[in-house]
Amino acid sequence: MSDATALAEAAQQMVGAPFRLLGRDPGTGVDCIGLVYAALARIGRTPPAVPRYAMRNLDLAHFARLLPAAGLVPHEGGTRPGDVVLLRPSTAQFHLAIVGPRSSLIHAHAGLGRVVESPAPLPWPVVARWRLTGN
């Protein structure tokens, strides 16, 4: 199984985990960054330390620099299971999701209070995509 497939499956296993801002543990809660962090850890990748952040954040440069440390590289074009996508729900907010095994989007939904699996596409523009290296 490729690491990308494993990442998609790791994210899917967290569907139903509680939402918690700045959370990194699916048992106690994760946010969208925590979901990516926990999924990477579950497949044996070492997630980088993430600096503190606010729910509404316009500066993503420091986060984008962290992704290559976990083996995620920018990717143009379509998506496949295991890709990480950056969405923009509003002008002052960004949101991460992982493409699931069936090309759904798995993400930590603050409004619903848990990690959910939603059919693609979500109603928000995709700003960036990353793909795991070594697959």
Secondary structure, DSSP 8 states (H G I E B T S, - for coil): --HHHHHHHHHHHTTT-BB-TT-EETTTEE-HHHHHHHHHHHTT----------SS-S--HHHHHHGGGGTEEE--S---TT-EEEEEEETTEEEEEEE-TTS-EEEEETTTTEEEEE-SS-SS-EEEEEEES--
